[in-house]
């Protein structure tokens, strides 16, 4: 049986390369700021998981109820 992948084959061309930079992205700064504000003011972050709703209105009501900070 012949192998599906030829290990001895040389790659002829590489299209595109990933550039690694040390400059943090703007979105990363915003996310860190949001996390710090949530910790400071005691706001809970979004819940993890998959939630299923019958209607958009039901989903909106659940989202509003769970996003209100409780004291």
mmCIF file of the C-alpha atoms, coordinates in Angstrom:
data_MODEL
# 
_entry.id   MODEL 
# 
loop_
_atom_site.group_PDB 
_atom_site.id 
_atom_site.type_symbol 
_atom_site.label_atom_id 
_atom_site.label_alt_id 
_atom_site.label_comp_id 
_atom_site.label_asym_id 
_atom_site.label_entity_id 
_atom_site.label_seq_id 
_atom_site.pdbx_PDB_ins_code 
_atom_site.Cartn_x 
_atom_site.Cartn_y 
_atom_site.Cartn_z 
_atom_site.occupancy 
_atom_site.B_iso_or_equiv 
_atom_site.pdbx_formal_charge 
_atom_site.auth_seq_id 
_atom_site.auth_comp_id 
_atom_site.auth_asym_id 
_atom_site.auth_atom_id 
_atom_site.pdbx_PDB_model_num 
ATOM 1  C CA . UNK A 1 1  ? 0.000   0.000  0.000  1.00 0.00 ? 1  UNK A CA 1 
ATOM 2  C CA . UNK A 1 2  ? 1.404   3.381  -1.010 1.00 0.00 ? 2  UNK A CA 1 
ATOM 3  C CA . UNK A 1 3  ? 1.573   6.154  1.604  1.00 0.00 ? 3  UNK A CA 1 
ATOM 4  C CA . UNK A 1 4  ? -0.955  8.948  1.221  1.00 0.00 ? 4  UNK A CA 1 
ATOM 5  C CA . UNK A 1 5  ? 1.670   11.651 1.873  1.00 0.00 ? 5  UNK A CA 1 
ATOM 6  C CA . UNK A 1 6  ? 5.078   11.570 0.256  1.00 0.00 ? 6  UNK A CA 1 
ATOM 7  C CA . UNK A 1 7  ? 7.460   12.489 3.092  1.00 0.00 ? 7  UNK A CA 1 
ATOM 8  C CA . UNK A 1 8  ? 10.427  12.792 0.727  1.00 0.00 ? 8  UNK A CA 1 
ATOM 9  C CA . UNK A 1 9  ? 8.737   15.431 -1.462 1.00 0.00 ? 9  UNK A CA 1 
ATOM 10 C CA . UNK A 1 10 ? 10.225  18.936 -1.304 1.00 0.00 ? 10 UNK A CA 1 
ATOM 11 C CA . UNK A 1 11 ? 7.885   21.886 -0.929 1.00 0.00 ? 11 UNK A CA 1 
ATOM 12 C CA . UNK A 1 12 ? 8.201   23.982 -4.067 1.00 0.00 ? 12 UNK A CA 1 
ATOM 13 C CA . UNK A 1 13 ? 6.614   27.245 -2.982 1.00 0.00 ? 13 UNK A CA 1 
ATOM 14 C CA . UNK A 1 14 ? 5.454   28.865 0.246  1.00 0.00 ? 14 UNK A CA 1 
ATOM 15 C CA . UNK A 1 15 ? 2.555   31.290 -0.131 1.00 0.00 ? 15 UNK A CA 1 
ATOM 16 C CA . UNK A 1 16 ? 2.446   33.936 2.598  1.00 0.00 ? 16 UNK A CA 1 
ATOM 17 C CA . UNK A 1 17 ? 4.123   33.917 5.955  1.00 0.00 ? 17 UNK A CA 1 
ATOM 18 C CA . UNK A 1 18 ? 2.980   34.783 9.419  1.00 0.00 ? 18 UNK A CA 1 
ATOM 19 C CA . UNK A 1 19 ? 4.647   37.855 10.832 1.00 0.00 ? 19 UNK A CA 1 
ATOM 20 C CA . UNK A 1 20 ? 5.111   37.886 14.579 1.00 0.00 ? 20 UNK A CA 1 
ATOM 21 C CA . UNK A 1 21 ? 5.240   41.347 16.117 1.00 0.00 ? 21 UNK A CA 1 
ATOM 22 C CA . UNK A 1 22 ? 5.883   42.479 19.658 1.00 0.00 ? 22 UNK A CA 1 
ATOM 23 C CA . UNK A 1 23 ? 3.406   45.342 19.327 1.00 0.00 ? 23 UNK A CA 1 
ATOM 24 C CA . UNK A 1 24 ? 0.203   44.593 21.300 1.00 0.00 ? 24 UNK A CA 1 
ATOM 25 C CA . UNK A 1 25 ? -2.997  45.011 19.346 1.00 0.00 ? 25 UNK A CA 1 
ATOM 26 C CA . UNK A 1 26 ? -5.503  47.725 20.203 1.00 0.00 ? 26 UNK A CA 1 
ATOM 27 C CA . UNK A 1 27 ? -8.197  45.102 20.852 1.00 0.00 ? 27 UNK A CA 1 
ATOM 28 C CA . UNK A 1 28 ? -5.996  43.396 23.451 1.00 0.00 ? 28 UNK A CA 1 
ATOM 29 C CA . UNK A 1 29 ? -5.619  46.696 25.329 1.00 0.00 ? 29 UNK A CA 1 
ATOM 30 C CA . UNK A 1 30 ? -9.382  47.241 25.231 1.00 0.00 ? 30 UNK A CA 1 
ATOM 31 C CA . UNK A 1 31 ? -10.021 43.724 26.530 1.00 0.00 ? 31 UNK A CA 1 
ATOM 32 C CA . UNK A 1 32 ? -7.561  44.162 29.413 1.00 0.00 ? 32 UNK A CA 1 
ATOM 33 C CA . UNK A 1 33 ? -9.163  47.514 30.282 1.00 0.00 ? 33 UNK A CA 1 
ATOM 34 C CA . UNK A 1 34 ? -12.653 45.981 30.284 1.00 0.00 ? 34 UNK A CA 1 
ATOM 35 C CA . UNK A 1 35 ? -11.508 43.155 32.558 1.00 0.00 ? 35 UNK A CA 1 
ATOM 36 C CA . UNK A 1 36 ? -9.905  45.592 35.017 1.00 0.00 ? 36 UNK A CA 1 
ATOM 37 C CA . UNK A 1 37 ? -13.034 47.784 35.079 1.00 0.00 ? 37 UNK A CA 1 
ATOM 38 C CA . UNK A 1 38 ? -15.219 44.733 35.679 1.00 0.00 ? 38 UNK A CA 1 
ATOM 39 C CA . UNK A 1 39 ? -13.016 43.685 38.600 1.00 0.00 ? 39 UNK A CA 1 
ATOM 40 C CA . UNK A 1 40 ? -12.977 47.205 40.035 1.00 0.00 ? 40 UNK A CA 1 
ATOM 41 C CA . UNK A 1 41 ? -16.739 47.726 39.922 1.00 0.00 ? 41 UNK A CA 1 
ATOM 42 C CA . UNK A 1 42 ? -17.725 44.113 40.624 1.00 0.00 ? 42 UNK A CA 1 
ATOM 43 C CA . UNK A 1 43 ? -19.392 43.525 37.288 1.00 0.00 ? 43 UNK A CA 1 
ATOM 44 C CA . UNK A 1 44 ? -19.641 39.896 36.269 1.00 0.00 ? 44 UNK A CA 1 
ATOM 45 C CA . UNK A 1 45 ? -18.341 39.013 32.840 1.00 0.00 ? 45 UNK A CA 1 
ATOM 46 C CA . UNK A 1 46 ? -20.332 37.094 30.263 1.00 0.00 ? 46 UNK A CA 1 
ATOM 47 C CA . UNK A 1 47 ? -21.322 33.548 31.035 1.00 0.00 ? 47 UNK A CA 1 
ATOM 48 C CA . UNK A 1 48 ? -19.652 30.721 29.167 1.00 0.00 ? 48 UNK A CA 1 
ATOM 49 C CA . UNK A 1 49 ? -21.501 28.038 27.329 1.00 0.00 ? 49 UNK A CA 1 
ATOM 50 C CA . UNK A 1 50 ? -24.153 27.580 24.681 1.00 0.00 ? 50 UNK A CA 1 
ATOM 51 C CA . UNK A 1 51 ? -27.601 28.922 25.430 1.00 0.00 ? 51 UNK A CA 1 
ATOM 52 C CA . UNK A 1 52 ? -30.660 28.195 23.318 1.00 0.00 ? 52 UNK A CA 1 
ATOM 53 C CA . UNK A 1 53 ? -33.748 30.396 23.201 1.00 0.00 ? 53 UNK A CA 1 
ATOM 54 C CA . UNK A 1 54 ? -37.022 30.092 21.323 1.00 0.00 ? 54 UNK A CA 1 
ATOM 55 C CA . UNK A 1 55 ? -37.137 33.770 20.335 1.00 0.00 ? 55 UNK A CA 1 
ATOM 56 C CA . UNK A 1 56 ? -34.821 36.737 20.064 1.00 0.00 ? 56 UNK A CA 1 
ATOM 57 C CA . UNK A 1 57 ? -36.932 38.560 22.632 1.00 0.00 ? 57 UNK A CA 1 
ATOM 58 C CA . UNK A 1 58 ? -36.372 35.770 25.160 1.00 0.00 ? 58 UNK A CA 1 
ATOM 59 C CA . UNK A 1 59 ? -32.624 35.898 24.501 1.00 0.00 ? 59 UNK A CA 1 
ATOM 60 C CA . UNK A 1 60 ? -32.558 39.699 24.873 1.00 0.00 ? 60 UNK A CA 1 
ATOM 61 C CA . UNK A 1 61 ? -34.466 39.544 28.161 1.00 0.00 ? 61 UNK A CA 1 
ATOM 62 C CA . UNK A 1 62 ? -32.072 36.901 29.514 1.00 0.00 ? 62 UNK A CA 1 
ATOM 63 C CA . UNK A 1 63 ? -29.050 38.918 28.413 1.00 0.00 ? 63 UNK A CA 1 
ATOM 64 C CA . UNK A 1 64 ? -30.343 42.119 30.066 1.00 0.00 ? 64 UNK A CA 1 
ATOM 65 C CA . UNK A 1 65 ? -31.194 40.278 33.289 1.00 0.00 ? 65 UNK A CA 1 
ATOM 66 C CA . UNK A 1 66 ? -27.784 38.607 33.539 1.00 0.00 ? 66 UNK A CA 1 
ATOM 67 C CA . UNK A 1 67 ? -25.765 41.677 32.577 1.00 0.00 ? 67 UNK A CA 1 
ATOM 68 C CA . UNK A 1 68 ? -27.180 44.003 35.277 1.00 0.00 ? 68 UNK A CA 1 
ATOM 69 C CA . UNK A 1 69 ? -24.666 44.298 38.143 1.00 0.00 ? 69 UNK A CA 1 
ATOM 70 C CA . UNK A 1 70 ? -26.083 43.062 41.434 1.00 0.00 ? 70 UNK A CA 1 
ATOM 71 C CA . UNK A 1 71 ? -25.032 44.578 44.730 1.00 0.00 ? 71 UNK A CA 1 
# 
